[in-house]
Every structure is written in structure tokens, then in C-alpha cells.
Amino acid sequence: MDGILVIDKPAGMTSHDVIATLRRKYRQKKFGHTGTLDPDASGVLVILAGKAAKCLQFLPDTDKEYIAELALGSETDTDDASGTVVRTAPVNRDFSLDQELKKFEGPLHQQVPTTSAKKIAGRKLMDYQRKGQEVPAVYTDVTIYDTEVLDEDDLRFRVSCSSGTYIRALCRDLARATGNCGHMKSLRRTRAGGFTLEQAEPLDADCHTIHPIERVLETIPAADSAQVDLSDIRNGRHIRLNTPDDRVLVLDSDGHALAVYDRDHGDVFACARGLW
């Protein structure tokens, strides 16, 4: 099996659990995913199968979309419902969720949750926390493109954001901005890697749709086939191309991805990754 699977990850499983399930189901070892979803989160998880796993390094950090629900009254050490409560406070509902969300739209210097795989000095933040050590404050620059309130009473909203955005951190900061303490109650990813929730299939489906490898490489310009000898490509040889692009995708005669080539010098390109 070679291609892309789009799985609707159920809550309660890690992304690695999904990979392990697919390996058993299809009796194939080569599976990888393009972006981790926390165990408590559900939704779009893009899986690379077989030869497609070779494409991972070339995939762009695509924008993502989520539906989240905020819980007020308690803050946890993980900023979501799975953590230990570290602070409580009376709930203040004297605010407009839509107006408060709009304040977060645009570039955002976001503090990374302390329970995170983000590294500082070669160590994951969660490692500091597990050992009872003070967790350094780490920030990341992200962008919130758009927000939409779905249910004011339940504090449920949709957010479109750049890759690397922590929605649980957004929930934490949103609660604080309204004079509350709070955490992310639930999270569902509705778009990732150019795929939507409508395209995602249950993990336990009898079989899954296999999207072509080219689907995740479409941002790389294709090399002019008239300038390419496919035997050179299959043997990983350098080639010459007259193109302004520094990276190109070489397709075979059937339009299937064969290799990614990067400019080496002048008009000479070297094979960055064979996909055969």
C-alpha cells in the first residue's frame, strides 16, 4: 500500500496507537503521520503509507482548523481536561466570547504548555514537569487566522490557525483574558494537510481510501518532462534543468511522483529523495 490515508482519530488514542492499528490491519510496517494529535483530541490525522512515508520531509507546515470547547473554573497543569487541577476560581460569564476571541486573531506570541514535547536545551518541557523541576517559560510565534463562535453557552468555537499553534494554550489564555481560569475541555481537528474532516474515515473502517502521493506534493513544481531522462532519475544521477525553481518534482510517464530534486549548482540538480 502506497499513498495517503485520512483517518478520523478517535479520542483516547495516541497518534502512535493509530499507526500501530493500521500496521496490524494492513500487515505493513511503513506508516507515518504528518502531525501529532493529543490523545484526548479527535479528528483529522493524515497518514503516509509505504512509499508516501518518504515524502514527510517535503511536506509544508500547512494551516489547520479545530473545533474546541473551553471549560471555566479550573486551570490544569496540561491546559486540558486530562491534567491535574492547579488553580480554581469563581466563574465570570460577563463577557462576549466572540469579542474575546477576536482579540487573539493575528500574529500571536504564545506560551507553550508546560506539558509539551517542545524542547529547550535538548530536553522536552514535559520531562522537566515529570521530574518535578521548574519548567522554563517557552514561547512560539503563531498566527490565528480566523475564529467563529459555534455555541456561546457551551463556549465552543472554531479556530483556523498556523501549524504549531497550541489550542489548549489558547483556551488557557482566553480564560485568563476574561478574568477566569480555565482549560480546554475538548478538541476536534477539522482540517490538516489540505484534507478536511469530511474526507476523514473511521479508523475501524473495513478499508480506507488511498489518496495518491502527489496529493501532498502538489506545492512542489513539476520538472519539464522533456528535459528529463527517467533512467537517470531511477539511478539517482544528477540532471540538468532549465528552471527558476530550486526544488522540483519529477513525474514518470503516468504522472506518478518519481523523485524530488534540488538545485546543486547552476542548472545542475541532485536527487534529494527517490520515491520509487
N, C-alpha and C positions, 0 to 999 in steps of 0.2 A: 504494500500500500504506500503510495507516494502522493502527497498533496496536503490540503488544509482541511481540518475538521473544526467546526464551530460548535462548542459544547455549552449548554446552559448548566453551568456548575451549580449543584445544589449546595445550600448552606450546610455547614457541619463537616465539610470535607476540605482538605488542603488541595492546592493545585497539584501537588505530587501524588496525592491519592487518586486524582482523576487520571494522571498519566499511568499509574500502576494498574488501574482498572482497564484502561484501553490496551495496555500491553497484554494483559491476560485475555481479554476479549478477542483481540485480533492475532494473538500469538506472534507478536512483533515487538522487538526491543526499541527500535528507533522512533521515539516520540519525544517531543519537547513542547513547551508552551512559550508564548510571546510576552506574557505579563502576568505576574502572580496576583491572585485574588486571595484576600484573607479568608481563613476557614469559615468565619461567620457570614461572609458575603456570598451572594449568588450572582448568576448572570453570565455574560459573555466571556468565554475563555477560548482563545484561539490556539489551536493545537497544530503543530507541524509534524507530519508523519513521513517516515522514510527519507527520501532524497530532500524533501522540503525542509528537514531539520538543518540542512547545510545552509539554508537561506537566512538563518537567525541573525547573523552579524550584519546583514544588509537591510534589515527592516527598519524603517523610520520610526521614531518615537511619535506615534500617532495620537491625536487627541482622543479623549474618552468622555463618556457620558454615564451618569449614575442617577439612580433614584435613592435618596437617603431619608431616614426618619430620625429626628432629634428627640432625645429624652431629656427633660429638665429635672433639676432637683438633686442630682448627684453627678460627681465627676469621678472617673476611674483612672487607674494608672496606665491603662491602654487606650483611653479615649473612646472605647467602645463598650458594648454590653458584656463582653467576656472578662473584663478586668475586675480588679478589686476596688471597691469604693474608697476614695481617699478624701473626699470632701462632700458635704451636703449643705444645702441652703434652701430656704423657702422659695417657692416658685413664683416668679413675676411674669404675668402674661400681658402686661400693659405695653405691648409693642406690636408693630406690624411686621410679620415675617418677611413679606415681600420687600419692604423698605430696608430691613436689616440685611437681607441677602444681597441687595443691590450694592451695598457699601463694600462688599467683598469682590465685586466684579472688577476685572482688570488685572494688572500685574500684582503679585502678592508675595511678600517675603514671609514665608510660612515656617513656623517652628515645627520640626519633625517630631512625631510622637516618640516618647521615651522607649516604648516597646516597638522597635523598628529594626530592620536589617541594615539601615543606613550606617555606614562606617565612619569612625573618626579615630585617627591614629591606628588604623588597621583593625579596630575592634567594632563589632556591631553594638549599637546602642542597647539592644536587648541583653547583651552579655553583661554590661555594667549593671543593669537593673537586676538580673538574675543573681548576681553576686552581692547584692545589697550595697553597691557602690553608688556614689553620686553620678547621675547621668549628665554628661555635658549638654548644654543647650546647642542644638544644631538647627540651622535654618536652610531652607531651599527656596529658590526663586521659581514660582509657578505662575500660571495665568488662569483666572476664572473667566471664561468667555461669556457665559450666559447662565442665568438661574430662572427657575419658574416654580412658584408655589403650586403644589398639587392638592394639598389639604391643610388649611390654616389650623384647624383644630388639632389634627394629629401631627402637625409640624413636619409634614412630608413634602419634599421638594426635589426638583430635578436640577442637576448641575452639569454643564458642559465645561471641560477643563483640559489643560495641557497634561501630557504624560508626566508622572511624578507627583501629582497633586494628592495629598492625603485628605480624604473626605472626613475621616474621623477627627483630624486636626481642625478642619473647617467647622465641624459641629461643636467642638470644644470652644473654639474662638467665637463662634456665633453666640453660644450660650453666654460667654463672658461679656460680650458686647451688649447684651440685653440685661445685664445685671444679675445673671443667673450662673449656676454651674450646671454643666450638662455633659452628655456623651452621645455618641452615635448609637441609636437603637437598632437600626437595620440598614443594609446596603445592598443594592442590586445594580450590577453594571449592565447598561443597556446598549453600549456601543464601544468597540475597541478594535484596533487593527483594520479599520474600514468595514467591519461587519457589525450587524445590528442584532438585537435580541430576537427579532422576527426570523433571522437566519439561524439562530442557535437551536440545537437539538438536544433532547434529554440524554444524559449520559447512558441511561439504560435502554435506549432505543435499540431495536433489533439490528439496525445497520445505520450508518451515518453517511451523509452527503460528503463527497470528496471534492473539494474545490481545487482547481489547478494551481500549481506552484506559481505560475505567472501572476496570479491574483494578488500576491503580496509583494511582487517585484515590479509592479506597474509604474512606480515612480522612477525607475531606472530607465533611461532612454535606450532603445534597441539599436544595436550596431547595424550599419548598412550591410545587408547580406551579400551584396555584390562585391564587397571588399574583403570578404571572409572566406577562407578555405576551412571547411569544417573538420578536415583531417588534422589541421594544425591545432584547432580548438580541442579536439579529443585527445591530443597528445600533449596538451598544456604548453604549446610553443608560444613564443612572443609573436605578435602580429602588428601590422601597420594599419592605422586607420586615419582617415581624413575627417576629423570631427572636433568640434569645440568642447565636447563633453569629456570629463576626466574619468568617468566611470560609465561603462556600457554593459548592456545585457545582450549576450549572443544567443540567438534562437536557431534551432535546427530548421530543416525544410518544412516541417509540420507546424512550426510556430511554437515549439516547446522550448523552455529555458534549457540552455546547454552549459553556459558558464557566465561568470561575471568577470570582466576585465577592467583593470585600472591603468591609467596612463603611467608609463615608466619614465620616459623622457621623449621629448619631441613628439613624433607621431607613432612612437612605439608603445604598445600596450602589453602588459603582463597579466597572466591569469591570476585573479585573486581567489577564485573558488570555482572548481568544476562541479556541475550539478548533475552529471550523468550517473 
